Amino acid sequence: MELIKRVKQAEQQAQQIIEQAKAESAKQAEQGREQHRQLMERAEQERKKAIAEAVAQAEAQTQQEVENLKARAQKQRHELQNKVKSKIAGAVGRVMSSLGVHFSESPHNPVPCLRD
């Protein structure tokens, strides 16, 4: 009889130990899942931050390139205008000369004059 009580008591203790081990195992598993979730959340935040920084940097570089291209185009326009103006002036001079018209010497107020 005493032996049966001890066996039953040992079984109960073993069952309690098993239940405690299950509870501890479940608790550790939950903690592991929570840590994993937090790590994944942090990684996602860092990924989004890196993307935002890359986009901002690309936008800044693109804006700078646009400004550089605009400045270069403006410079090329001015150079072309200057070349065209000198060519036009030369062509006009040749046409006027062939027509027998010349301009007065004043560069600010050219007045056409007929040649004698």
Backbone as CSV, one residue per row, in Angstrom:
resi,resn,N_x,N_y,N_z,CA_x,CA_y,CA_z,C_x,C_y,C_z
1,MET,0.803,-1.170,0.000,0.000,0.000,0.000,0.866,1.261,0.000
2,GLU,1.807,1.249,0.871,2.723,2.376,0.962,3.463,2.542,-0.367
3,LEU,3.807,1.472,-0.969,4.516,1.506,-2.227,3.642,2.093,-3.333
4,ILE,2.363,1.748,-3.328,1.432,2.275,-4.329,1.287,3.786,-4.161
5,LYS,1.218,4.252,-2.909,1.122,5.691,-2.652,2.356,6.398,-3.196
6,ARG,3.498,5.819,-2.965,4.746,6.439,-3.420,4.811,6.482,-4.953
7,VAL,4.348,5.389,-5.566,4.351,5.339,-7.023,3.398,6.401,-7.576
8,LYS,2.216,6.505,-6.997,1.248,7.504,-7.439,1.797,8.908,-7.212
9,GLN,2.421,9.088,-6.062,3.009,10.383,-5.748,4.136,10.703,-6.746
10,ALA,4.938,9.746,-7.072,6.025,9.931,-8.041,5.452,10.247,-9.415
11,GLU,4.349,9.571,-9.761,3.691,9.850,-11.040,3.168,11.280,-11.076
12,GLN,2.562,11.718,-9.973,2.044,13.078,-9.898,3.194,14.097,-10.021
13,GLN,4.280,13.816,-9.334,5.434,14.714,-9.408,5.996,14.737,-10.833
14,ALA,6.062,13.575,-11.452,6.556,13.500,-12.820,5.636,14.285,-13.751
15,GLN,4.333,14.167,-13.527,3.360,14.898,-14.350,3.523,16.407,-14.145
16,GLN,3.737,16.826,-12.900,3.955,18.250,-12.618,5.236,18.743,-13.293
17,ILE,6.271,17.948,-13.238,7.542,18.307,-13.874,7.341,18.433,-15.388
18,ILE,6.588,17.511,-15.958,6.302,17.551,-17.395,5.512,18.808,-17.740
19,GLU,4.489,19.110,-16.948,3.669,20.304,-17.185,4.504,21.575,-17.058
20,GLN,5.373,21.630,-16.056,6.243,22.789,-15.881,7.213,22.926,-17.062
21,ALA,7.735,21.800,-17.521,8.651,21.819,-18.658,7.928,22.285,-19.920
22,LYS,6.692,21.827,-20.107,5.901,22.265,-21.252,5.652,23.779,-21.185
23,ALA,5.265,24.237,-19.991,4.993,25.670,-19.819,6.263,26.481,-20.076
24,GLU,7.395,26.025,-19.545,8.658,26.739,-19.748,9.047,26.717,-21.221
25,SER,8.851,25.587,-21.856,9.167,25.466,-23.277,8.292,26.415,-24.103
26,ALA,7.006,26.461,-23.797,6.090,27.363,-24.509,6.484,28.815,-24.271
27,LYS,6.869,29.137,-23.030,7.283,30.495,-22.701,8.537,30.879,-23.486
28,GLN,9.514,29.980,-23.539,10.742,30.257,-24.275,10.467,30.386,-25.781
29,ALA,9.577,29.547,-26.284,9.227,29.626,-27.704,8.567,30.971,-28.009
30,GLU,7.693,31.419,-27.131,7.019,32.716,-27.318,8.034,33.848,-27.260
31,GLN,8.976,33.747,-26.324,10.017,34.773,-26.238,10.868,34.792,-27.513
32,GLY,11.165,33.618,-28.012,11.932,33.513,-29.261,11.178,34.128,-30.427
33,ARG,9.877,33.853,-30.507,9.058,34.447,-31.573,9.009,35.964,-31.434
34,GLU,8.892,36.459,-30.216,8.839,37.906,-29.974,10.168,38.561,-30.354
35,GLN,11.262,37.934,-30.002,12.574,38.481,-30.374,12.730,38.493,-31.894
36,HIS,12.298,37.427,-32.524,12.369,37.351,-33.982,11.501,38.440,-34.602
37,ARG,10.310,38.635,-34.090,9.410,39.673,-34.599,10.049,41.048,-34.457
38,GLN,10.659,41.304,-33.299,11.305,42.601,-33.073,12.486,42.804,-34.022
39,LEU,13.269,41.751,-34.219,14.391,41.847,-35.155,13.903,42.122,-36.577
40,MET,12.857,41.427,-36.966,12.305,41.641,-38.304,11.750,43.065,-38.446
41,GLU,11.109,43.549,-37.406,10.565,44.911,-37.430,11.699,45.934,-37.561
42,ARG,12.757,45.745,-36.781,13.916,46.651,-36.866,14.559,46.595,-38.255
43,ALA,14.682,45.388,-38.786,15.274,45.231,-40.115,14.415,45.931,-41.172
44,GLU,13.112,45.822,-41.046,12.200,46.495,-41.984,12.326,48.014,-41.876
45,GLN,12.421,48.524,-40.659,12.600,49.964,-40.463,13.915,50.437,-41.071
46,GLU,14.975,49.679,-40.860,16.276,50.046,-41.428,16.243,49.982,-42.948
47,ARG,15.539,48.996,-43.478,15.406,48.878,-44.935,14.671,50.084,-45.502
48,LYS,13.561,50.451,-44.856,12.800,51.620,-45.316,13.638,52.896,-45.212
49,LYS,14.398,53.019,-44.144,15.256,54.196,-43.968,16.314,54.246,-45.061
50,ALA,16.924,53.106,-45.343,17.950,53.055,-46.387,17.364,53.405,-47.749
51,ILE,16.165,52.919,-48.021,15.498,53.237,-49.289,15.208,54.730,-49.366
52,ALA,14.677,55.298,-48.281,14.364,56.726,-48.269,15.624,57.562,-48.478
53,GLU,16.721,57.166,-47.844,17.979,57.901,-48.009,18.494,57.777,-49.440
54,ALA,18.380,56.595,-50.014,18.841,56.390,-51.389,18.002,57.211,-52.368
55,VAL,16.696,57.242,-52.133,15.810,58.029,-52.993,16.139,59.512,-52.875
56,ALA,16.331,59.993,-51.656,16.665,61.404,-51.455,17.988,61.749,-52.126
57,GLN,18.964,60.869,-51.998,20.263,61.104,-52.626,20.123,61.106,-54.150
58,ALA,19.359,60.170,-54.683,19.153,60.109,-56.136,18.433,61.354,-56.631
59,GLU,17.438,61.819,-55.877,16.721,63.041,-56.262,17.661,64.236,-56.267
60,ALA,18.512,64.330,-55.253,19.463,65.446,-55.184,20.442,65.391,-56.352
61,GLN,20.952,64.202,-56.650,21.877,64.059,-57.768,21.192,64.390,-59.087
62,THR,19.970,63.926,-59.237,19.218,64.195,-60.459,18.976,65.688,-60.612
63,GLN,18.598,66.340,-59.532,18.369,67.781,-59.571,19.646,68.513,-59.962
64,GLN,20.770,68.087,-59.415,22.052,68.717,-59.751,22.383,68.504,-61.225
65,GLU,22.133,67.291,-61.712,22.384,67.015,-63.130,21.496,67.876,-64.015
66,VAL,20.243,68.046,-63.621,19.323,68.885,-64.385,19.849,70.318,-64.426
67,GLU,20.267,70.833,-63.289,20.797,72.198,-63.236,22.047,72.323,-64.104
68,ASN,22.931,71.333,-64.051,24.136,71.357,-64.877,23.789,71.346,-66.363
69,LEU,22.820,70.496,-66.734,22.409,70.431,-68.136,21.771,71.734,-68.596
70,LYS,20.955,72.338,-67.744,20.343,73.620,-68.088,21.409,74.687,-68.295
71,ALA,22.379,74.733,-67.399,23.449,75.730,-67.509,24.254,75.494,-68.786
72,ARG,24.542,74.244,-69.071,25.308,73.923,-70.278,24.522,74.298,-71.536
73,ALA,23.226,74.022,-71.534,22.383,74.364,-72.684,22.310,75.879,-72.856
74,GLN,22.188,76.603,-71.754,22.136,78.063,-71.821,23.447,78.607,-72.396
75,LYS,24.564,78.059,-71.964,25.872,78.498,-72.468,25.974,78.221,-73.957
76,GLN,25.543,77.030,-74.371,25.602,76.679,-75.788,24.689,77.584,-76.621
77,ARG,23.513,77.933,-76.079,22.611,78.852,-76.777,23.270,80.203,-76.987
78,HIS,23.905,80.725,-75.921,24.576,82.017,-76.030,25.713,81.961,-77.046
79,GLU,26.508,80.894,-77.016,27.599,80.759,-77.972,27.059,80.714,-79.392
80,LEU,25.997,79.969,-79.601,25.393,79.864,-80.924,24.820,81.205,-81.363
81,GLN,24.152,81.912,-80.445,23.607,83.227,-80.778,24.721,84.190,-81.174
82,ASN,25.815,84.157,-80.448,26.931,85.043,-80.780,27.511,84.708,-82.157
83,LYS,27.653,83.421,-82.456,28.158,83.022,-83.771,27.203,83.473,-84.869
84,VAL,25.921,83.272,-84.642,24.919,83.633,-85.649,24.886,85.144,-85.846
85,LYS,24.956,85.909,-84.757,24.937,87.371,-84.870,26.092,87.867,-85.721
86,SER,27.285,87.332,-85.486,28.429,87.795,-86.267,28.278,87.392,-87.730
87,LYS,27.754,86.220,-87.990,27.551,85.781,-89.369,26.477,86.617,-90.047
88,ILE,25.417,86.919,-89.317,24.342,87.747,-89.875,24.880,89.137,-90.184
89,ALA,25.644,89.697,-89.246,26.202,91.030,-89.464,27.106,91.038,-90.692
90,GLY,27.916,90.012,-90.833,28.790,89.928,-92.008,27.990,89.794,-93.288
91,ALA,26.966,88.947,-93.270,26.136,88.751,-94.461,25.391,90.031,-94.816
92,VAL,24.861,90.709,-93.813,24.146,91.969,-94.050,25.115,92.998,-94.630
93,GLY,26.317,93.035,-94.075,27.321,93.970,-94.590,27.653,93.700,-96.045
94,ARG,27.799,92.423,-96.395,28.115,92.082,-97.784,26.958,92.442,-98.712
95,VAL,25.734,92.154,-98.256,24.559,92.487,-99.089,24.463,93.987,-99.262
96,MET,24.607,94.728,-98.169,24.499,96.183,-98.239,25.623,96.755,-99.104
97,SER,26.801,96.192,-98.991,27.934,96.654,-99.783,27.678,96.411,-101.264
98,SER,27.103,95.251,-101.570,26.813,94.962,-102.971,25.723,95.876,-103.509
99,LEU,24.890,96.384,-102.611,23.847,97.323,-103.015,24.365,98.757,-103.041
100,GLY,25.552,98.947,-102.565,26.141,100.279,-102.567,25.759,101.098,-101.354
101,VAL,25.364,100.446,-100.276,24.990,101.157,-99.045,26.026,100.818,-97.990
102,HIS,26.470,101.832,-97.257,27.375,101.571,-96.139,26.836,102.281,-94.906
103,PHE,27.326,101.896,-93.724,26.828,102.452,-92.470,27.806,103.479,-91.952
104,SER,27.246,104.453,-91.203,28.108,105.467,-90.599,29.007,104.796,-89.579
105,GLU,30.027,105.486,-89.145,31.044,104.918,-88.273,30.584,104.741,-86.836
106,SER,29.470,105.335,-86.424,29.006,105.245,-85.040,28.493,103.831,-84.759
107,PRO,29.118,103.096,-83.824,28.664,101.725,-83.558,27.326,101.670,-82.832
108,HIS,26.950,102.748,-82.150,25.694,102.732,-81.379,24.512,103.195,-82.211
109,ASN,24.770,103.907,-83.259,23.686,104.432,-84.076,24.062,104.319,-85.541
110,PRO,24.090,103.098,-86.059,24.483,102.964,-87.463,23.404,103.560,-88.364
111,VAL,23.832,104.422,-89.266,22.891,105.033,-90.199,23.315,104.632,-91.612
112,PRO,22.383,104.055,-92.372,22.775,103.687,-93.739,22.995,104.927,-94.587
113,CYS,24.049,104.895,-95.353,24.378,106.004,-96.262,24.659,105.424,-97.628
114,LEU,24.314,106.166,-98.649,24.611,105.720,-99.992,26.038,106.102,-100.298
115,ARG,26.708,105.261,-101.025,28.094,105.548,-101.398,28.084,106.542,-102.553
116,ASP,29.120,107.338,-102.596,29.251,108.331,-103.664,29.766,107.716,-104.923
